[in-house]
Every structure is written in structure tokens, then in C-alpha cells.
């Protein structure tokens, strides 16, 4: 008798966690994992590579650390679309892959909101190639200043004052003294600007914590400007404050103002908004219950306020546990269970030895928060890659 085939798309936090859980269950099913790369990237640490404080290999590990080859087949390829009628996954290089059950755990993409010039002249933090591009670009701009003495080379503008923006700015400002010394530039000449539509930075945090974070960054030289990014051109960042159009001459513009789910979702004809599908309570897709979606491509509503939960690594891994349970239930003929999200808290890094966050209803900041950030990262490694992976790739530098 033919075994059911479960296909998992994406090897991020959700996809790999779900695979690990299914392998632990020794499910009587054929497991196939499809991912464009043969490594897992800890996307919550991409900002460190972008700022130049961590190498790319420091936040990645091979997918083979997780895969049990006796149970799972891995296909390295890019997913183009899902043919829901034929129940196949269309790939860039391989033949279409059939599925009985499909778990979509594809990641996020930068959302431009139609702002002119962002895709052509801006940079974004989305994957390993994108952050390595940022790192090289900043270094090249600093080197170019010696050639023409044009100060725009020394100006870095970040669009958006959310979680990713603060983590990148924290890491960059910690690293600036080394960058300035390497390029023989007076650090005071380097300008870092953050543009945000409202004065209320980090809306997901308590106001006192958000103010702590902005004060820390300001003390390291970050300028906060209230305005809405309007247009990007080579060497120019235009923004509006009310009806007034302003410009900052900058050699580097990094957009952190929003993300969306993978474009594969839209290309596959799902009912979606910004690449996200509002899934049923059991994480299945309305009208296609053989498909489940988790992570950045799913939209789960918070029953307390009627708004979608933020798409974080934390919720993706909790969804993965529920999805694995429900896939097992499907194969064994058991009832599915609803997904219930339990937020354990959030910690935002502000550089090596500083952070802020909320854990179990309590505010934490400074060095203790930075320790908790490392503990959370190590716990994530254990939950996906196991103890051995955590020992190889974990964060154990707790020195001030």
C-alpha cells in the first residue's frame, strides 16, 4: 500500500522544526523537504552580518544536521508555485513534485509598498546574499570617500524604526569605531539616520522600553527623523513630513519598513494579502485542507484584539509543533487540534552587550537582557538542530 507523501516547503524556523517533530514521531509517511539552499539561516541574526560583526557562516548550519536520511528526502531547488488542482509543487530545476499533504513554510520578502526607487537603489535585510551586499556596500562607500571627499559616502540612512531597524542600528553603531579606524576616517564624520513616519518607535514594546532603546542609539550618534520615505534615487533619500518634501544625501539606504510573505503564495493563486494566507484555526488553508501554512506566509488572528499576530520565529516554531501534530493526525485518521499561540516574550538586541525586551510580562533591559537574548537564540538551536548543533553554533560569549 502506497504511503502518504508529506512535502515541506522551506527550511526556516518553521519548516525545519516541523520536519524534526515529524521525524521524531517516525511517521509512516514519505517526507520530502524542499529548500533553495542546503543550509538553514537564523534570520533573526541577519542584521549582524549586515553590520559586519558576524560572518555569514556564523548564523547558518547545514540542513543535513536535521535531516534523517532514512525518513526524509531533501531536494535543493527554488519553489516557483503550487498547483493546487494537480496537487504538485512546481520547481525551478526539478520535475514537479506530487504531494498528499503540503506544509508551506516559505519565508519573507521585503515589502516596498510601491515606494519609487527602493528596489533599484535601496538595500534590504532578507537573506544571506542581501546582508552580504549591505556589508560590502557600506565598506565600499567608506573607501570611496577618500577618492572624492564627498560626505554622502559617509551617510547611512535606515528607513523604518521597528525591530529589525533597531537591531541593525545597535549592531552597526557598536561596529562603527572599528570601521572608522580601518578606513582611517574620523568617526564623527560618519552620519547614521533613521526615518520613521511617527515619533513612536518600536510600537510592539512598552513606551519606556522603546524610549530606552532610542536613547541608547541616540547616545551612539543615531539621528531619528520623523517622516515617510517618499523616493530613493542614487545618493538621495527623499522623505515627507506632512506636505514638505525633504532630502538626505546618502550613499547607503537600507529599507526595514516592512516585509511580506513569499511571492510563491500569490503566484499559486491563494487568497492572500501581502503574501499571507489567513489560515483556519488548525493551520489548514480554507478550501484546501490538505495544505497547511505556517510562519511568514500565514496570518493567524489574535482573538484578544482581532489583529494578526506578528510573524516571528517564536510563533513559527509553535505553529510547526501544531502542524506536525496535525499532519500526524491526518495520516493516522485522528482529529486535528487548533493552534493556540503562547507568547513567551520578545527581546530586541542593541548590540553585543545591550538589549531590551519583555519576558513573561516583565520588562528587562541592558546587560541582563542581552544575556537572555543569547539564551533564546541557543534554545532555538536546540529546538531545531538539537544539542549538538547548539554546541557548535551557539552563543556563549557572556563577557561585558
N, C-alpha and C positions, 0 to 999 in steps of 0.2 A: 504494500500500500504506500502511495506517494506521501512523503512528509510535507507539511505546510512549509512554505518559504516566507521567512520574515526578512525584509530588506530595510536596512537603516541607512538614511542619507545624512552624512555629516559626522565628523569625528571631533566635535567640540565637547563642551562640558556635558551637554545633554545626551548626545549620541553615544559617546564612549561610556558614560555612566550606565545608560540603558543596556548597552551590549554586555558590560561587565555583570550586571544583575541577571540578565538572561543566561549568560554562560554559567553563572553560579547555580542557577536553577536546573542546569543540564536538561534544558527543554528538548522534547522530542520534535525538533523542527530544524529546518535548514536555515542558517543565519548567514546573511550577506551584508557586509559593511562597505559603503561606497564613499570615498572622500577624494578631493582633488590632490591632496598632499599625503605623503606617507608618514606624517608626523602630526601630533596634537600640539596646538599652540594655546598657552594660557593667555587668552585675550585680555584678561584683566590686568596683565603686566605689559601690554604693548607700549604704553607710554614711557616705560623705562628704556626700551630700545630706541624709541623716537628721540628721547632726550640725550642718549649716548651714554647712559650709566650702566647698561646691561647689554651683553651681546645677544643676538637672536637665539643662538643655541641654548642660552641660559633659561629661556622661557618655553622651550619646546622639548618634546621627547618622542621617540618613535612609537607609532601606533602598535607595533609588534609587542611592546611592553604589556599591552592589554589583551591582545587577541590570543585566544586559544585556537590554534590551527586545526585541532581535531573537531571543533564545533563551528568555526567561522571561516568564511571565505572573504578575503579583502580584495576589493577592486579599486585601484588608483585611477581615478578619472573625474572629470568635471561633469556634474549633472546639468543637463540642458532643460529638461522638462519632465513632467509626469503625465502620461497618457492614462487618464482615469478610466476611460471606456475599455481600453485594451489591458489595463492593469499592468502597465510596463513603465520602466524608467528609461528615458532617452539620455544616452551618454554621448560625450564628445568624440571619443575614440573607439569605444567598445560597442558591440551589438546591444540592442535594448535588453533590459533585464526584467523578467517577469516577477511578479510578487503575488502572494496570497494576502499578506498583511504588510503594510508600509508604515514606517516611522520616519517622519521628516524632522530632522534636527539640524537643518542648514542654518548658517549664521546670519550676521547682519551685514548691511552695506551702508555707506554714508548717504545721508539724505540731504540733497542740495536745496530743496524747497523752491527750485526754479531760479535761484539767485544767479544772475549773469556772471559768467567767468569763473565760478567756483571749480568746476570740473577741469577747466583748461589751465587755470593759473593758481589754484589752491591745492593744498595737501590735506590728507585726512588720516586718521588713526583707525585702521580697519583690519589689517593683516600684516604679516611679516614683510612682504615687499613694500607696503605703504610706509611703514615706520622706518625701514632702512632708507627709503627715499628721503624722508624728513631729515634723518640724521646726516646724510650726505649733503643735502641741500643747505642746511644750516652751516656746516663746515665750509662748503664752497662759498657761501655768502661772506663769511668772515674772512676767508682768504682773498676774496675779490676786493674787499675794502682797501687792501694795501695797493691795489693796482690803480684805482681811480679816486680814492679818498671820499667816496660817496656814502653818506651816513645811512642811506636807505638799506644798505647791505647789513647794517648793524641793528636793524629794527625787525623784531619778530612780533607779529600780531596773531592772536588766537581769537577766533570767533566762537562765542558761547562761554558761559560761566557755570557749566554743570559739572558733574562728577569727573568725567574724563579730562575736561579742561583743567580742573584744579590739580588732578594727579599729575598731568603733564607739566603744568607750570611749577608745581612743587619740585618735581624731579629736575626740570631744566634750570631753575634758579639755584638749586643745590650744585649743579654741574657747571654753572657759568664761570666761577673763578678758574677752574681747570681749562675751560675753553678759551677764556681770555688770555691766560698765561701761555697756552700752546700756540696761539696765533699772535702773541705779542701785541695785544690790544688792551688799553685801559678799560677795565670792566665798566666803569661809569659811562662809557660811550655806548654800551650795548643797551638798547631800549626794548622792553617787553611790555606789550599792551594786550589787554583782554577787553573785548567788546561784548556787551550783553544788553538785550533790549530793555531790561528793567534793573533797578538797583538791588533787587532781591536775588543774590547769587545762591546757588545750591538750594533750590526750592524743596528738595527732598529732606533737608535737615532742619532741626531746631534752629531758630534765628541766632541764638547765642553761639552755637557751633559754627554756623555759616559765617558769622562775623569774626570768630576766632580764625577761621581759615583765610578769610580775605585780609585780615590784619597781618597774618604771618607772611602772606605773599607780598603785600604792600611793603613790609619791612625789608623784603629782599629786592625791592625795586619794581614790582609789577604795578603798572598803571591800569586802573579799572575805568573804562569809558562806557557811559550809558548811550546806547544807540542800537540800531538794527542794520546789520550788514546789507548793503544795497547792491554793490557790484564790485567785482575783482578784475583788475587789469594788471599787466606787468609793472611791478613796482608801486602799485597803488591799491589801497583798500578804501572803498567809499562806504560810508555809513550815514544813516539818517537819524537825527534826534528831533522828533517832531517833523516839521517840513524842511528843516535845514539839512542840506547835504554837505557832509564834511569828508575830508580825505586824509589818510595817513600814508606817508611814503614809506613803504616797507618792502624789503627784499624777500620776506618769508610771510606767508599767510597759511595758518593751519585751522581748518574748519572742524569744530567739535560740537556744532549746533544741533545735531540730530542724526539718528540712524533709522533705518527701515529694515524689514525682513528681506531675505534673499529675493532677487528678481525672478528666480525659478518659480516662486509661488504665483506671481502674476502671469508668467509665461505659460503656466499649466492650467490656467482658467479657473482657479479657485476664487470664490467670493472673498475678497480681501480688501484691506485698506493699508496702504503703505507696506505691502509685502507681508501682512499679518492676517491670519485667519482667526476669527472668533470661534474657538472650538467648543464642543459640548463639555459638560462637566466631567466626563470621563476621558477627555482629551481627544475624542474622535472628531472627525470632520462632519458637519451636518450634510446629510445626503450621501456620504461615502464613509460608512462606519468601519470599513476595513483599513482606513487611513487614520493615523494619529499624527498630530503635530505638536512639538514642544519647542521651548527656547524662543529665540528671537523671531521666529516665523509664526508664533502663536499669540493669541490675545485671550487672556483669562481675566475675567471681571472680578474685582474686589467686591464682595457682597455688602461691605460696610459703606462704601461710598459710590458704588456703581461705575467706577472708573477702572480701566485696565491696570493690572499690576505692572510695575516696571519690569522690563526684561533684563534680568540679571543672571549671573552664573548660579546664584543660590536657588532661584526659582527653577532654572533649567534642570538642575540636578534633582530637585524634589519632584519635578514633573517626570524625569527619567525613571525614578523609582516607581511612580504610579503607572507609567506607560509599560514598564517591564512586567509589573503585576498584571495589568490588563491584557497584555499580549499573551502571557501565560494562561490567563483565564480564557481567552479566545480559543487557544489551541486545545485546552482541556475541557472546554464546554462549561466553564463556571461563569457566574455573573461578574460584571465589571464593577469597579468601585469608583466613586467620584474623587477628583483631585481636590485636596484641601491644602492650601499654602499656609505654612507657618513661618513668618519672618523672624529670623534669629538676630537681625540687626545688620547694620551696614557700617563699614569703616572706609574712610577716604584717606589715602596716603597724601602727605605733603612733602615728601622727600624721605631720605633714609631713616631719620630718627624722629619723625614728626607725623602725626596723623590726627584724625578726629572721627568720631562716629557715635553710633547708638547701638548698644548691645543689651538685649533683654530689658529694654525700657530705660536704660541708664546712659547718660552722656559720658563719653571718655574723650580725652584729647592729650596731645603731647607724646612723650616717650612711651607711656603705657599703651596708648592707642596704637603706636607703631609696632609694638610687640604683638598685640592682638591681631594686627593685620598679617604679620608673618605666620602666626598660629593658624589663622583662617586659610592662608594660602597652602600651608603644609597639610592641613586637614583635607583640602580639596584634592591634593595629590594622592593622599591615601585612599579617598573615596573612589577615585577613578583608576589610578595606576597601581595602587597598593603600597604597602610599607616600603618595599624595595625601591620603587620609583621615588617616593618621598625622600628616602635616604640619599638618593643620587641627585635629585633636583631641588630639594627643599631649601628653605631659608633658615639659616642657623646663626647668622651674624646679629647678635643682640647687643653689640657694643654701642656705646653712645658716640 
